[in-house]
């Protein structure tokens, strides 16, 4: 493929593609990982650890089953007592 007109078209599309990718990259949402606040060992399964994190909206979340089902757990309560004490 030594045809200059074909190469010109390829170059043009590569340029357009690069510009589009730059726009997409610039508009991407930056993901901020939640901040680890504390770790607690499970009372029912020794060795199993649960993590309490502070998310972007300053709400505490926990990885334990109680928090998953009730959106509240003793780990969150314990963290709140330590933070706001």
DRENDO-1510 file (C-alpha; in Angstrom, 1 decimal, always signed):
<recs>
REC; n; res; u; v; w
REC; 1; UNK; +0.0; +0.0; +0.0 .
REC; 2; UNK; +2.2; +2.8; -1.2 .
REC; 3; UNK; -0.7; +4.8; -2.6 .
REC; 4; UNK; -0.3; +8.3; -1.1 .
REC; 5; UNK; -4.0; +9.0; -1.2 .
REC; 6; UNK; -4.7; +5.9; +0.9 .
REC; 7; UNK; -2.0; +6.8; +3.4 .
REC; 8; UNK; -3.4; +10.4; +3.6 .
REC; 9; UNK; -6.8; +9.0; +4.5 .
REC; 10; UNK; -5.3; +6.6; +7.1 .
REC; 11; UNK; -3.3; +9.5; +8.7 .
REC; 12; UNK; -6.5; +11.7; +8.8 .
REC; 13; UNK; -8.5; +8.9; +10.6 .
REC; 14; UNK; -5.7; +8.3; +13.0 .
REC; 15; UNK; -5.6; +12.0; +13.8 .
REC; 16; UNK; -9.3; +12.1; +14.4 .
REC; 17; UNK; -9.2; +8.9; +16.5 .
REC; 18; UNK; -6.4; +10.4; +18.7 .
REC; 19; UNK; -8.4; +13.6; +19.2 .
REC; 20; UNK; -11.5; +11.6; +20.2 .
REC; 21; UNK; -9.6; +9.5; +22.6 .
REC; 22; UNK; -8.1; +12.6; +24.2 .
REC; 23; UNK; -11.6; +14.0; +24.7 .
REC; 24; UNK; -12.8; +10.8; +26.2 .
REC; 25; UNK; -9.8; +10.7; +28.6 .
REC; 26; UNK; -10.4; +14.3; +29.6 .
REC; 27; UNK; -14.0; +13.7; +30.4 .
REC; 28; UNK; -13.5; +10.6; +32.4 .
REC; 29; UNK; -14.7; +10.7; +36.0 .
REC; 30; UNK; -11.8; +10.3; +38.4 .
REC; 31; UNK; -12.5; +7.5; +40.9 .
REC; 32; UNK; -11.6; +8.3; +44.5 .
REC; 33; UNK; -11.3; +5.1; +46.6 .
REC; 34; UNK; -13.0; +5.2; +50.0 .
REC; 35; UNK; -10.7; +5.9; +52.9 .
REC; 36; UNK; -10.1; +3.0; +55.3 .
REC; 37; UNK; -11.2; +4.1; +58.8 .
REC; 38; UNK; -10.9; +0.9; +60.8 .
REC; 39; UNK; -10.7; -2.9; +60.7 .
REC; 40; UNK; -12.5; -5.2; +63.1 .
REC; 41; UNK; -12.3; -8.9; +63.6 .
REC; 42; UNK; -15.5; -10.9; +63.3 .
REC; 43; UNK; -16.9; -12.1; +66.6 .
REC; 44; UNK; -18.4; -15.3; +65.1 .
REC; 45; UNK; -15.5; -16.2; +62.7 .
REC; 46; UNK; -12.1; -15.6; +64.3 .
REC; 47; UNK; -9.6; -14.5; +61.7 .
REC; 48; UNK; -12.2; -12.9; +59.4 .
REC; 49; UNK; -11.8; -9.1; +59.2 .
REC; 50; UNK; -14.3; -6.4; +58.4 .
REC; 51; UNK; -13.4; -3.0; +57.0 .
REC; 52; UNK; -15.1; +0.3; +57.8 .
REC; 53; UNK; -14.5; +3.0; +55.1 .
REC; 54; UNK; -15.5; +6.6; +54.7 .
REC; 55; UNK; -16.9; +7.2; +51.2 .
REC; 56; UNK; -16.9; +10.4; +49.1 .
REC; 57; UNK; -20.1; +11.6; +50.7 .
REC; 58; UNK; -18.6; +11.3; +54.2 .
REC; 59; UNK; -20.7; +8.2; +55.1 .
REC; 60; UNK; -19.3; +5.2; +56.9 .
REC; 61; UNK; -19.7; +1.8; +55.2 .
REC; 62; UNK; -18.8; -1.6; +56.4 .
REC; 63; UNK; -18.0; -4.9; +54.7 .
REC; 64; UNK; -19.9; -7.0; +57.3 .
REC; 65; UNK; -23.1; -8.9; +56.6 .
REC; 66; UNK; -25.0; -6.8; +59.1 .
REC; 67; UNK; -24.3; -3.6; +57.3 .
REC; 68; UNK; -25.1; -5.1; +54.0 .
REC; 69; UNK; -28.6; -6.1; +55.2 .
REC; 70; UNK; -29.4; -3.3; +57.7 .
REC; 71; UNK; -27.2; -0.5; +56.5 .
REC; 72; UNK; -26.1; -0.3; +60.1 .
REC; 73; UNK; -23.8; -2.4; +62.3 .
REC; 74; UNK; -21.8; -2.4; +65.5 .
REC; 75; UNK; -18.6; -1.6; +63.6 .
REC; 76; UNK; -20.1; +1.6; +62.3 .
REC; 77; UNK; -21.5; +2.5; +65.8 .
REC; 78; UNK; -18.0; +1.8; +67.3 .
REC; 79; UNK; -16.3; +4.1; +64.7 .
REC; 80; UNK; -18.8; +6.9; +65.3 .
REC; 81; UNK; -18.3; +6.7; +69.0 .
REC; 82; UNK; -14.5; +6.9; +68.6 .
REC; 83; UNK; -14.6; +9.7; +66.0 .
REC; 84; UNK; -17.2; +11.9; +67.7 .
REC; 85; UNK; -16.2; +11.1; +71.3 .
</recs>
